[in-house]
């Protein structure tokens, strides 16, 4: 093929955008493309999922300096060196068609600079939400302004949700090539007898109501209200267990909240776990309390495994569930509590029916063959 693809991912930490960047890298590689996965930040939790034919380059942009001036000077230096290295890689390519695909905000900026240095490349942004923010529920006006400026020279801006695309359409250049391409579906390998499995099984014990949450522990994912909702359940005598996969800036705060509400025997924070979906089969409900999202990977994987889902009305994800009583419109502790309690009160046959309906809907929305064909059409 006369095309070489460079996919820029801000990190390889456990996250939805990172997993989609890996899915696309693997899928394009299997299709016959030369694919390079460029990882900007230091840290790696997902590289074991990358196909061996994909060339991974790690630039390890980070700073541990406590003083801001030294921190930003180091980051600026590493960012400059990274741009030079990426530019050198592109110059070495002998392919006629060079495509750069950027995931996440910092990758958009690097993609933009790469385009300035290499005007002939095809620059594509992949956007996975209805807003750009700093891991909170709020929209960052600064990031949206920057995105508007750096998106003018893109070949295409692709969205994994129609709601996200319609939201951005209002503020981007009318001539921008905006398109909707759904997520790819990752395969899931179940784990039953490793150390993580043993910890989960010992914690769950004989509980029949087993909940799982898989998301970064930060303000965006609304953990504070979730823990308060679980506290209400506990006060009402509900016998449940909840395992949280993920870590983040609020980890210590949420751990303290769990302790203060006497929920340590009910909620277990596991930190980051590689391939969290490999352990979903130990549970019967995924809780997705986030304030906003595009099309959630964790929800997709939960449905694949056969879990019911309690989720806020966000992005295109809730299109899977029609008018389910497990979907909450407000993001308060009471709203989350009511949706979880609605699940608890369902009969086994009703839970099974909801799973079948959501799986049928999911597979009507997502199809890997159709999705990769759309990507190929854009790339070529």
N, C-alpha and C positions, 0 to 999 in steps of 0.2 A: 504493500500500500504506500501511496505517496503522501501519507498524513502521519504526523507525530503529535501526540497529545501530552500536554503538561498540565497536570491537575494540582492546583495549589490549595492546601488545607492548612488552616491556622495551627492545628495540632493533631495529634493522634490519641488524645484523651477520649474516654468513653463519652460519646455524644451523638446526637442524631445526624448532624451535618457531617461529622467525621465518618460515620458508618456509611452514609450515602456516597461520600467521596471514594471510599474503599470499594463499595459495590460498583460504582461506575468504572473505577480503574480496572477491577477484575473483569467486568463484562466487556469493556472495550478491548482489553488484552485478549480475551478468548475469541473476540470477533476478528482478531488479526492485526490490530493497531499496535504500534510502538507507544507504550504508555509510561510516563514518568510521574510519580507521586512526590510532590515537593512539600515537605512539612516544615513550617516556619518555627514553631516554638519547641523548646526542650520538653521532653516527657513523651512516654510511649506506652500505651496500654492496648493498642489494637493492631500493631504491625503483623502479628501472627495470622491475621485474617487476610493479609494481602497476598495475592497470587505471586508465585516466584518469578513469573515473567515480567512483573511490574517493577520498574527501577525506582527504588525509594531513595530520596535525598533528604537528609535531616540537617537543618541549619542551626538548630538549638539557640534560638534567640531568647535570652533570659537575663535577668540581673538579680542578684541577692543583696545588693548594696542597700543599706538602710537609709542613707541620705539621698533625697530625691534627685539632687543635681548630678550625683555620680551614677545613679540608677539610669536616668534618662540619657546621659552621655554614653553609657555602655550600650543601652538599647539602640541609640541612634547609630553608633559605630557598627554594631552587629547587623542592623537593618541595611545599612549602606553596603556592607560586605556581601550580604545575602543577595541584594539586587545585582551586584556585579557578577556573582556566581551564577545566578539564574540567567542573566543576559549572556554569559559565556556559554552556558548549556544550549541556549537557543541558537546562538551563532554556529555551534558545532553541528547542528542538525542538517542532514543532507536532504530532508524531505521538502517538497514543494509547498505543502500545506501544513503550517504550524498552528496548532490550536491551544490556547491557554484557557483553562476553566478554573474559576476561583470560587471557593466556598468560604463563607463567613467574612465579616467586615474587614479585618486586617488583610486577608487574602485579596479582597477587592482592591485595596490600595496598592498592594504589590503588583497585582495584575495591571492596574492602570499605568504604573511607572514602567512596567515591562512593555506595554503597548507604545508608550512614548519613545522608548529606545528601539523598538522594533515595529514600526508602523504597519508592516505587511501581515502581521499575525492576526488570527481571529481571536478576539477576546470575548469570553462568555462568562457572565456572572450567574451563579446558581443561588437563588434566595429561598430560604426555608421558613419564613415567618411572614406575618403581616406588618412587622415593624422592626426597626433596628434599635437595640437598646444595650445597656450594660448589665445584662442578666437581672433585670428588674421588670416590674409590670409596666414601667413607664417608657414611652417612646423618647429616644434621644434626638432632639432637634438638630444638634450638631452633626451627629452621624448621618441623619437624613439629608442634611444640606451637602455634606461631603459626598455622599453617595450620588446625589443628583448631579454634582459637578463631574465626578469621575466615571459616570455611566454614559456620558455623551459619545464616547468613542468605542463603545462596545458593539460587537457584532450582534449579540442577542443577550437578553436578560430572561432567565428561565425561572419559573416558580413551581413549587410542588403543591401549591394550593391556589384555587381560583380566587378565594377571598383575599389572599396575600397579593395576588396580581392586581386585583381590582383596587386594593388599598394603595399600592404604589403607583398605579396608573394615574392617579389624581395629581401627583406631584412630579412625575418624570416627564422628560421631553416627549411631545406627542409623536415624534418620529422614531422613538425608541422601539426596537423589535422585541416586544414582550410576548412570551409564550408560556403555556402551561404544559409541564411534563411531570407526571406523577412519580412518586418514589419507586425505587426498585425494592423487591422483597428479598431479604436476606434469608438464607437457610439457617436452621437452628439444630444444633446437636445437643441432645439432652445429656446432662451429667447426673449420675445417681450415687456414686460411691467415692468421690474425692473428698478432700478436707472440708471444702465449702458446703457440700451436700450434707455432711455429717453435722456440721454446726447448725444448719437450717433445720434438719430433722430433729435434733435434740431440743432446739428452741421451740419448735411448733408442738412437739409432744402429741397429745391426743386432741388438740383443738380441731374443730370442724369448720371454723371460720378463719381462713388464713389469707391475709391480705399482703400484697407486695406493692412497693413504690420503687420506681427506677428512674431517677433523675438527679441532676446536680442539686446539692443542698444550698440553694441560694434564693434570694427574694422572688425571682421570677416564678419559682415552682411552689410558692405559697405553702410552705411546710408549717409555718406558724399556725395558720388556721386549720390545717389538716390535723395537727397534733391536738388542738383544742377540740376538734370534732371527735377524735378518737377518745378523748377524755370524757366527753358526754356519753359515748357508747359504754365506756367502762363504768361510769357512775350509774348507768341504767342496768347494770348487771350483765352486759353482753360478754360472752366468753370468746374472745378473739385473740389472734396473734398477728402482728404486722412486722414485716421485714423491709428495711429500707436499703436499697442499693444506690450508692452515690456518696460523694463528698463535695465540699464547697466552702464558700466563705462563711456560711451560717452553721457549719457542722457543730462547733462547740456550743453555740447558742441553742440549737435545737436539742442537742444532747442534754443540756441543763434544763430545758423546758420539760423534757421527758422525765427527768429525775424529779423536778419540782412537782409535777402532776402525778407522781407515784405510778408511772407507766413503764418502769424499767423491765418489769416481768411481762409486759404486753408488746413492747416495741423494741426491736433490735436493729441498730444501725451497723451495717456490715462494711461501710466504706465502699470504695470502688472495687468492683468484681468484674473480671474479664468475662465477657459473654454472659451478662446477667440473665438474658433470656433462656440460657441453658438450664436455669433453675426454676423457671416459671411453673413447671408442672407440679411443684410442691404446693402451689397455691390455687385458690379458686376465684380470686378477685384482684385485678390490678386497679390501683387508684392513681389517677392522673390529675392532680390539683392545680396545675399551672395556669397562670393568668392568660397566657396566649401561646399559640403554636401554629405551625402550618399544617403538616400532616405527620403525626407522631409515629416514630419508629417503635417506641415501646408499646404503644397501643396495637400497632400492626402485628408485632411479635406475640403479644398476649393473645390476640384473636387466633393467630396461627396455632398456638398451643392449645387453645380451647378454654380461655379464661373469659369471664365476664369483666366489664370495665365500668368503673365510675369515673366520670370525666366532666369538666366544665365545658361550656359551649364555646369552643375555640377552633379557629381555622376551618379546614374541610374535614377534620377528623370525625366530628360529630355527625357528618352525613351518613356514616356507617350505621348509626343507631336509631335513625328515624325519630320517633317521639318517645323514646325510652325514659322511664322514671329514674334511670340511673344517671341521666345527664342533668347537671345543675347549671342554672343561668347566672346566679350570683356566686361569688367566690368566698362567701362567709363561712364561718365554722358551722352555723346552723344548716346552711344549704348543703354543705359536704356531708354533714351528719345524716341529713334526711335521705340523701341518695344512697349512702352506705346502708342505712337502715332499711331502705326499700329493697336492696339486694338481700339482706338478711332474712326478710320476710317472704321472699319468693319460694314457691314450692320447687323441689328438684326438677320437675318436668318443665317448669317455667324458665328456670335458669338454663337448662339444656336447649330449649327453644330459642332463647335470646342468643345463645352462642351460635347456633346453626344459622340464624338470620344474619348475624353480624359477619360470619364467615362468608356466606353467600354474597353479601353486599361488598365485603372487602375484595373478594376475588373478581367481582364485576368492575371494580374501580382500578385495581392494580394488576398488571400483567407484564411480567419481565420482558417477554419477547416484543410486545408492542412498545414498551418504554424504551428499550435499547434501540429499536428502529427509529424512534423519534429523535434520540440523541444522535444517531448516525446521520440522519437527514440534516440536522443542524450543523454537525461537524463538517460534512462534505459540501 
